[in-house]
Amino acid sequence: MGLLTNRYFVALGIPIVLLLAGAIAKKLVRASTWQWKDFYLGVEFTLAAMSSGLVYILDLVKDMSTAQGSQASLVARKLAGTGGFLAVTFFMLLFLLSVHQDWEGKNNQPVAQRLRLGVLSNLIGSGLLAARV
């Protein structure tokens, strides 16, 4: 049970579990054999990190309505930090979309495609998700 309360394990474990679940879901929806593109989930991870940040902002706004004094300034700092995180996440989403646009169709360079879409894209997206967690 201690492992499930370790924030580092959770921050790394959640993206890995989501990667596997997302790959299985893509394969099942397509109803064919496994393909490498089933594991290209960086964009989805980035969107998940963004949605997590937006939900957190809504929680902070609720806390802001009852906060007073130093507690209000702490909530304001958390709002500012989350806003910055969302800005970075948005630009990383645009970057990942451009990488996917450039490399999704380049089947003649499979190693480079897997490195950019399967490793780089997934690391960026899962890193953002882990940072949000």
C-alpha positions as CSV (number, residue, x, y, z in Angstrom):
1,M,0.0,0.0,0.0
2,G,3.0,2.3,0.6
3,L,3.9,2.3,-3.1
4,L,0.4,3.7,-4.0
5,T,1.0,6.6,-1.7
6,N,4.5,7.4,-3.0
7,R,4.1,10.5,-5.2
8,Y,7.0,9.6,-7.4
9,F,5.6,6.2,-8.1
10,V,2.2,7.6,-8.8
11,A,3.6,10.4,-11.0
12,L,5.5,7.8,-13.1
13,G,3.0,4.9,-12.8
14,I,-0.1,6.8,-14.0
15,P,1.4,7.8,-17.4
16,I,2.7,4.2,-18.0
17,V,-0.6,2.7,-17.2
18,L,-2.4,5.3,-19.4
19,L,0.1,4.5,-22.2
20,L,-0.7,0.8,-22.1
21,A,-4.5,1.4,-21.7
22,G,-4.5,3.9,-24.6
23,A,-2.5,1.6,-26.9
24,I,-4.9,-1.3,-26.1
25,A,-7.9,1.0,-26.7
26,K,-6.5,2.2,-30.1
27,K,-5.9,-1.4,-31.2
28,L,-9.4,-2.5,-30.1
29,V,-11.2,0.3,-31.8
30,R,-9.3,-0.2,-35.1
31,A,-9.9,-4.0,-34.8
32,S,-6.7,-5.1,-36.5
33,T,-3.2,-6.2,-35.5
34,W,-0.8,-4.2,-33.3
35,Q,0.8,-1.2,-35.0
36,W,3.5,1.2,-33.7
37,K,1.1,4.1,-34.0
38,D,-1.0,2.5,-31.2
39,F,1.8,3.7,-28.9
40,Y,2.1,7.2,-30.1
41,L,0.2,8.9,-27.3
42,G,2.2,12.1,-26.6
43,V,-0.6,14.3,-27.8
44,E,-3.2,12.5,-25.7
45,F,-0.9,12.7,-22.6
46,T,-0.5,16.4,-23.2
47,L,-4.3,16.9,-23.4
48,A,-4.7,14.9,-20.2
49,A,-2.2,17.1,-18.4
50,M,-4.0,20.2,-19.7
51,S,-7.4,18.9,-18.6
52,S,-5.9,18.1,-15.2
53,G,-4.6,21.7,-14.9
54,L,-7.9,23.1,-15.8
55,V,-9.7,21.0,-13.2
56,Y,-7.2,22.1,-10.6
57,I,-7.9,25.7,-11.5
58,L,-11.6,25.2,-10.8
59,D,-10.7,23.7,-7.4
60,L,-8.5,26.7,-6.7
61,V,-11.2,29.1,-7.6
62,K,-13.6,27.3,-5.2
63,D,-10.9,27.6,-2.5
64,M,-10.3,31.3,-3.3
65,S,-13.9,32.1,-2.5
66,T,-13.4,31.1,1.2
67,A,-9.7,31.9,1.6
68,Q,-8.6,34.9,3.6
69,G,-5.3,36.6,4.3
70,S,-2.2,34.6,3.8
71,Q,-4.3,31.6,2.6
72,A,-5.7,33.8,-0.2
73,S,-2.2,34.7,-1.3
74,L,-1.2,31.1,-1.3
75,V,-4.1,30.2,-3.5
76,A,-3.3,33.1,-5.8
77,R,0.3,31.8,-6.2
78,K,-1.1,28.3,-7.0
79,L,-3.4,29.9,-9.6
80,A,-0.5,31.7,-11.2
81,G,1.7,28.6,-11.2
82,T,-1.1,26.5,-12.8
83,G,-1.7,29.2,-15.4
84,G,2.0,29.1,-16.3
85,F,1.8,25.3,-16.5
86,L,-1.2,25.6,-18.8
87,A,0.6,28.0,-21.1
88,V,3.7,25.7,-21.3
89,T,1.4,22.7,-21.9
90,F,-0.5,24.5,-24.7
91,F,2.7,25.3,-26.5
92,M,4.1,21.8,-26.1
93,L,0.8,20.5,-27.5
94,L,1.3,22.7,-30.6
95,F,4.9,21.4,-30.9
96,L,3.8,17.8,-30.6
97,L,1.0,18.3,-33.2
98,S,3.6,19.7,-35.6
99,V,6.0,16.7,-34.9
100,H,3.1,14.3,-35.5
101,Q,2.1,16.1,-38.7
102,D,5.7,15.8,-40.0
103,W,6.3,12.2,-39.0
104,E,3.0,10.3,-39.0
105,G,3.3,9.6,-42.7
106,K,7.0,8.9,-43.0
107,N,6.8,5.1,-43.0
108,N,10.0,5.0,-45.1
109,Q,12.0,6.0,-41.9
110,P,10.6,3.8,-39.2
111,V,13.4,4.1,-36.7
112,A,13.3,7.9,-36.8
113,Q,9.5,7.9,-36.7
114,R,9.4,5.7,-33.6
115,L,12.1,7.8,-31.9
116,R,10.2,11.0,-32.5
117,L,6.6,9.8,-32.0
118,G,7.1,6.8,-29.7
119,V,9.8,8.1,-27.5
120,L,10.1,11.9,-27.7
121,S,6.4,12.7,-28.0
122,N,5.5,10.2,-25.3
123,L,8.2,11.5,-22.9
124,I,7.0,15.1,-23.4
125,G,3.4,14.3,-22.9
126,S,3.9,11.9,-20.0
127,G,6.4,14.3,-18.4
128,L,3.8,17.0,-18.4
129,L,1.2,14.6,-17.0
130,A,3.6,13.5,-14.3
131,A,4.5,17.1,-13.5
132,R,0.8,17.9,-13.0
133,V,0.2,14.8,-10.8
